[in-house]
Structures are given as C-alpha cells and as structure tokens.
Amino acid sequence: MTTELIYLAATLILALVQVLIPAVVRDMEFGLAWGGGTRDHTPESKNLVVGRLERAKANLYETLPLFIGAVLIAHVTGAESALTLWGAALYFWARVAYVPFYALGVPYVRSLVWLVSLAGLIMIFAALFI
C-alpha cells in the first residue's frame, strides 16, 4: 500500500472519530436515556463545543470526497509522486489540527490550517495533470 493510500485510510478514520466525538459529548450532556432513545425531540445543546465539533465534521465532509477521488485517481493512473505524497500529508495533518483549533474556537489560525489542507488537496490535483 502506498503512503498516499495510508493517508487516505487515516483520513477515513479521522472522519469516523469526528462522527463519534460530538455524539459522545451530546450523550454526556443529555444523558444515556436520550442517547439511546429515538431523539425525536433533540434539545438545543448549551455546549458551544458540540456545535463547533459538528461544524468541523461538516467542514471535513465538504472536501473529503474530493480527497478520496484525487488520491484514488493518482493511485490508479500511476500519477503518485512527491507532489501527491506531500499533498496527502498536508491534507491529513491539517485536518487533524483543524479539529482542536475549531473546538477551542481559535480564530484565524483555524482558517489558516484549513487553507493548508486545501493546498494539500490542490497539490494532489496538480499532480494528476503534470
């Protein structure tokens, strides 16, 4: 397995973690009866971190399909190179860093980290056409 595919697998694990973290925090806030129930009437969370974690997850999901497609196309077509390796690494590590920055409400740095992840994605796309 190539390093790019390992980064892809790690990013999918990160996506799963980003599903679980806000769910656990919500269950802690509303209790196990709510968490195990039908959730027909979900109260609004008073915990700002829950909303931030959910927005961070949604943000990952906006670019995740693009990352998956780009890495798989690079692999299938044999376009993997230093550019795809660095792009996948930048995307993954920036996405990891993005979660705590967003959860803690750190402005500007969070946006800078997002731009780094986008740069990584663009590097992979560029490799497909070089």
N, C-alpha and C positions, 0 to 999 in steps of 0.2 A: 504494500500500500504506500502511495506517495505521501509526502508531508502535507501537500495541499488537501488530500482526502482525509488525513488525520485532523487537520484544522477544521474541515467540514464536519466531521463526526463530533469533534469537541464543541463546535458551534451549535450543533443539534442538541447536545447535552445541556449547553448553556440555555437554550430555548426551553427545554423541559424544566430546568431549575427556575427559570423566570416564570413559568406557569405555577410552580409549586410554592414559591416564596410568598406571593401576595395571598394565595389561598390559605396558607398556614397562619399568616398574620390576621387575616379576616376571621378564621376559626377561633383564634385566641381572643379576638375582640368580641365576637358574637356568641361564642360557646359551641361546644360539640353538638348540642341539640340542633342548632341552626345549621351547622356544617353538614350534619348527617341527614338533615331534613330536605324538604322539597325546594326550599329557597324561593317560594312563590312571592314572598314579601321581604325582599332584602333591604334592611335598613341602610341608610347612608352611613358610611364609615366616618368616624370622627378622627381617625388616624390619618394624617396627611401622607404618611409614608406608604400606606396601602395604595392610594391614588397614584403616587409617584412610581411605585413599582409596577402598577398596571400600565401606566403610560410608557414606562421604559420597555416593558414587554411588547406593547403595541408598536413602539418605535423599531424594535428589533425585527418584528414580523413584517414591517414595510420593506426592508431590504433583504431579508433572509431568502426569499425565493430567487432574487437576483444573484445572490452569492452562491446559492446551491447550483443554479443553472450555469453560472460562469465557471465555477470550479469543475463541474462535470463536463462541460464542453471542452475546457482546456485539457482535461484528462483524456477524453475520448479521441480528440483530434491530435493529441500529442503536442499541444502548444504549451505544455508546462515548461517553465523556465525560472530563472531567478526572479523575474517580474511577478509571476504568479505566486511563487513561494513567499516573497516579501508582501505581496498584496494580501494573501490569505492570512499571514501572520499579523499584519497591521489590522485587518478587519476583525479578526478574532480577539486580539488583546485589547483593542479599543472597545469592542462590545463588552468585554469583561469589565473594563474600567468604567464604562458608562453607567453600569447598574448602581454602584455605590455613590457615584457623583450625583446621579439623578435622585436616588433615595434620600440623600442628605441635603438635597436642594442647593447644590453648589452651582451658581450661575456662571455663564461664560466658559468656564473650564469644561463643563459638561458639553457645551456646544462645540468646543474645540476638539474634544475627544470624539464626538460624533463625526466631525469633519475628517479626522484621521481614519475612522472606519470607512468613510466614503472614499477617501483617497485610496485605501487598500482595494476597495471594490473596483474603482476606476483602473487601477494598475492591472487587475486581472482581465478586465475588458480590453484594455490596450494590448495586452499580450496576445489576445485572440486575433488581432488584426496586424500585428507586426510580423 
